[in-house]
Amino acid sequence: MTPQIRNVCRGYPGIPCLLAITLALAAILPDRSASAEGGKHALLVGCTAYPELADRFQLAGPANDVELFRGVLEETFDFDGAHIKVLSEKEADKPTRENIVLGFKALAEAAEEGDQVVILLAGHGSQQPADADLDDPEPDGYDELFLPRDVEGWNGQIGALPNAIVDDEIRDWLAAIRAKKAQVWFLADSCHSGTLVRGDTEERSRRILPEDLGVPAPAPTAGEQTRGGGGGAKIFDNLAQDDGLVAMYAAR
């Protein structure tokens, strides 16, 4: 497998992001007729409710997305439902930070060489000032975030959004799964991809601006640049030579 990092909505313009993701997945994931060795595992996270955030930040789509995607994995790619973990408001296990961490840990423990692992994170994304890390600098001074159900607004005492999931954490969790020599497909459906054709009267972005959460601007750094400077796939930089990881994201 060739390393691939794709913006699937840009790759398939004019169609819903979930459909674009499914088409991209179908192009690279062996179907049930393929004689692939190993097991198949999935973690599907759909965050719609954010109890600690304002009403305007609540979503409708991600919980439905993960249900549809579970059906695609079972019906098209022959995944065993018992090996698909779903975290959403429709499930007993909600998409909290703790449950998402446990989900990644379970995948790393269960994965074996030759297994196929699919991970979908659907919900809000945002940013916060990055910790000083000389080995992993952020050109714009921000870490990218996935916001789980229990994320809170800015906490100045800890200098972070409580319970937010940072891009560096996701990189490390993926690396732990790849260390077992499993094949990994990672899909991030956050930012501006929520309601393209759902017919809702009020469209809601799957991104929350840092200032809406009370996040202060980061201190200027050498070589600072905007997100347009090309940092969208940074969390995968250290895995770029890994031919067992396919990473797709719905929007920058």
Summary of the structure (lengths in Angstrom):
residues: 252
radius of gyration: 17.5
end to end distance: 24.0
largest distance: 54.2
contacts: 796
relative contact order: 0.21
helix: 31%
strand: 20%
